[in-house]
């Protein structure tokens, strides 16, 4: 394998899990963003509402740890949801972090978004097949775990 050889580079998109996962994530995100558009909601914001709704009083750090997302990126999205009146934040910054919860408006929006999410998921299942969709979900979880276990410890 010659570094930077076009023939070598040509195979990376089809062989590299990171390349494929990122490409798939972009397409799936665009699909869900389009579905949530009537609610002025993105798939990232929906995920935050779900995460906060299932774990009231959670923190940005906890959400980041659970989702594998960068806390700084989550902070921007949380701030947007706070500005829209969809979330409430209690407590101080620092080690314990602000505790997040859904407001009444946020819970109503999540209640409107859930049927849209279910329909979008059903559409993907209809195109891919329920069993295959389940295999993809499990495979992505296994890939994430393998990558997490492979990251060298920070020194």
Secondary structure, 3 states (H helix, E strand, C coil): CCCCCHHHHHHHHHHCHHHHHHHHHHHHHHHHHHHHHHHCCCHHHHHHHHHHHHCCCECHHHHHHHHCCCHHHHHHHHHHHHHCCCEEEECCCCCCCCEEEECHHHHHHHHHHHHHHHHHHHHHHHHHCHHHHHHHHHHHHHHHHHHHHHCCCCC
